[in-house]
């Protein structure tokens, strides 16, 4: 009989980081169950951005501490590769008075927590991105310490570090059921046999709702396709991630030289469809060539898509579950899980081990929806 | 003499045969996984060359025959296409190229 102190369902950045943070604190008799290969879901499909420019204290702190973890990650995880963390900043574009006023409020709050975002006029934005089309632009905010990292490498670094500490990783293994007996978890049934455990972490990303259903819990999340594309690599011309809530787009140049860009479609249907469409590529092309005109010469080499796992307040659901204490949620990241993975994983591990939380994790608990205490973040695509 | 360090498997991303063999031995046993670690198959040819070579290396080392391996995903566009070309297509204007 296989018995574990915990089973983590999902081998994305969240699951692998939680495995490492548990193992680092002494809980090494644990298994990560992944139905495909590591980072095959949302992690490996994301836009890779890491930003601290948020509009709520809780999100600012979570992302700031995560960013600091990215800065140290190659060394801390003793990684034999490079997570390719590049702090070229995030340039957030504001259009119209209302959005601009919200940005200014956000910056004030960010400064209070040591995120020293700079306020830029359209002319000053040109000093950062000289080929930016500033037509209609009200202003911009810029924070140099934001940036992007390689999601495959970050996940790989956590995986290798956790594995060295003794964590078991079962890839190509699907969790089929979670059996609850007398109000406690008994075991996880997988395609490779049963694993007896009292603790389960739901880190299943796009499929988190299905995992929660196995124990009869309905979590208020849904999945939605978001599309993305990448161009051929060229020499470095764009340092920061450029993001516009008005256009609902983001665009960055990776350290390798290719441009990655994505677009939020307000008409996207809920569900698990991750096929790519021509409509996305055309719409993306139209917006980005307006905003960053030199990009019109770049060839698109590939497009793909992944699932956002979205909550009613676009903030994640973290921590234990009412009525089933040892079923832990790390779900509903609503499109920004990668950038807060390091700190999220620490908070989950601390709670599982009964340690003092580094940040108030209760802000993000599942019970907030019943209590009506939503996390209202104004700064999301 | 082992020449696997000099043999380029992926010409777009400069990935050597030695790198691929090393990863397979470490447990990265699909084209998808090797692609994500090395960038093999992410360049202009989109794995049309290296994909087959990597599948054969996986078969040699793991014993899983190529036709029994999960086929790796082929993504559009089939050929690189300029953003500018697509942008004018979206607007319905006449375009070159």
HADDOCK unambig.tbl for C-alpha pairs under 7 A between the chains (distance, minus, plus):
assign (segid A and resid 152 and name CA) (segid B and resid 36 and name CA) 6.17 0.50 0.50
assign (segid A and resid 152 and name CA) (segid B and resid 37 and name CA) 6.65 0.50 0.50
assign (segid A and resid 153 and name CA) (segid B and resid 37 and name CA) 6.82 0.50 0.50
assign (segid A and resid 232 and name CA) (segid B and resid 43 and name CA) 6.99 0.50 0.50
assign (segid A and resid 232 and name CA) (segid B and resid 44 and name CA) 6.68 0.50 0.50
assign (segid A and resid 282 and name CA) (segid B and resid 86 and name CA) 5.39 0.50 0.50
assign (segid A and resid 282 and name CA) (segid B and resid 87 and name CA) 5.87 0.50 0.50
assign (segid A and resid 282 and name CA) (segid B and resid 90 and name CA) 5.53 0.50 0.50
assign (segid A and resid 283 and name CA) (segid B and resid 90 and name CA) 6.76 0.50 0.50
assign (segid A and resid 285 and name CA) (segid B and resid 83 and name CA) 5.08 0.50 0.50
assign (segid A and resid 285 and name CA) (segid B and resid 84 and name CA) 6.80 0.50 0.50
assign (segid A and resid 285 and name CA) (segid B and resid 86 and name CA) 6.02 0.50 0.50
assign (segid A and resid 285 and name CA) (segid B and resid 87 and name CA) 4.90 0.50 0.50
assign (segid A and resid 286 and name CA) (segid B and resid 87 and name CA) 4.21 0.50 0.50
assign (segid A and resid 286 and name CA) (segid B and resid 90 and name CA) 6.73 0.50 0.50
assign (segid A and resid 289 and name CA) (segid B and resid 84 and name CA) 6.58 0.50 0.50
assign (segid A and resid 295 and name CA) (segid B and resid 83 and name CA) 6.84 0.50 0.50
assign (segid A and resid 296 and name CA) (segid B and resid 82 and name CA) 6.31 0.50 0.50
assign (segid A and resid 296 and name CA) (segid B and resid 83 and name CA) 4.76 0.50 0.50
assign (segid A and resid 296 and name CA) (segid B and resid 84 and name CA) 3.91 0.50 0.50
assign (segid A and resid 297 and name CA) (segid B and resid 82 and name CA) 5.79 0.50 0.50
assign (segid A and resid 297 and name CA) (segid B and resid 83 and name CA) 6.56 0.50 0.50
assign (segid A and resid 297 and name CA) (segid B and resid 84 and name CA) 6.17 0.50 0.50
assign (segid A and resid 298 and name CA) (segid B and resid 82 and name CA) 5.21 0.50 0.50
assign (segid A and resid 298 and name CA) (segid B and resid 83 and name CA) 5.96 0.50 0.50
assign (segid A and resid 299 and name CA) (segid B and resid 80 and name CA) 5.15 0.50 0.50
assign (segid A and resid 299 and name CA) (segid B and resid 81 and name CA) 4.68 0.50 0.50
assign (segid A and resid 299 and name CA) (segid B and resid 82 and name CA) 3.98 0.50 0.50
assign (segid A and resid 299 and name CA) (segid B and resid 83 and name CA) 6.04 0.50 0.50
assign (segid A and resid 300 and name CA) (segid B and resid 80 and name CA) 5.30 0.50 0.50
assign (segid A and resid 300 and name CA) (segid B and resid 81 and name CA) 5.35 0.50 0.50
assign (segid A and resid 300 and name CA) (segid B and resid 82 and name CA) 6.07 0.50 0.50
assign (segid A and resid 300 and name CA) (segid B and resid 83 and name CA) 6.57 0.50 0.50
assign (segid A and resid 301 and name CA) (segid B and resid 44 and name CA) 5.91 0.50 0.50
assign (segid A and resid 301 and name CA) (segid B and resid 77 and name CA) 6.44 0.50 0.50
assign (segid A and resid 301 and name CA) (segid B and resid 79 and name CA) 6.98 0.50 0.50
assign (segid A and resid 301 and name CA) (segid B and resid 80 and name CA) 4.85 0.50 0.50
assign (segid A and resid 302 and name CA) (segid B and resid 75 and name CA) 6.08 0.50 0.50
assign (segid A and resid 302 and name CA) (segid B and resid 76 and name CA) 5.60 0.50 0.50
assign (segid A and resid 302 and name CA) (segid B and resid 77 and name CA) 5.99 0.50 0.50
assign (segid A and resid 303 and name CA) (segid B and resid 75 and name CA) 6.42 0.50 0.50
assign (segid A and resid 303 and name CA) (segid B and resid 76 and name CA) 6.02 0.50 0.50
assign (segid A and resid 304 and name CA) (segid B and resid 75 and name CA) 6.99 0.50 0.50
